[in-house]
Amino acid sequence: VQLQASGGGLVQAGGSLRLSCAASGRTFRRYAMGWFRQAPGKEREFVAAISGATGGAYYADSVKGRFTISRDNAENTVYLQMNSLRPEDTAIYYCAADDLVGYAEIDYGSWGQGTLVTVSS
C-alpha cells in the first residue's frame, strides 16, 4: 500500500491541526494504520494506531486525551486530530500501515513520506 501524509504546518501552543494520510489500494479497510513522529535529534516514536478489524484506537500516553485517530474507509484515509498542541509535539509525523496494530516501527511495512508539525510557544 502507498501512503501520502498531509496537513502539517505551523501552529501556536494550544492550537489544533488535523493530519491526513491517504492510502492507495482496495483493501485499505483491512489495514491497521499508525501514526509515528520523529523530533529533531530523537528516535521515531509511536503516537497512535487504529485497527482495521475492530476500529479500536490506541495512543501513546503523551498524546492521550489530546489526539484522536480515526479512519474513513470509503475515502481510504486515516486522520490524526491533534488538539491542545504543545511545543514538544513538534516533529515530522509519519503514517504507516500493516496487517495488525503495533507500537514499534518494525511492526509496520508501509510508510508515508512524513509531514512536519511545528508548535510555537
Secondary structure, DSSP 4 states (H G I P E B T S, - for coil): --EEEE--EEEETT--EEEEEEE-STTGGGSEEEEEEE-TTS--EEEEEE-SSS--EEE-TTTTTTEEEEEETTTTEEEEEE-S--GGG-EEEEEEEESS--SSGGG-SEE---EEEEEE-
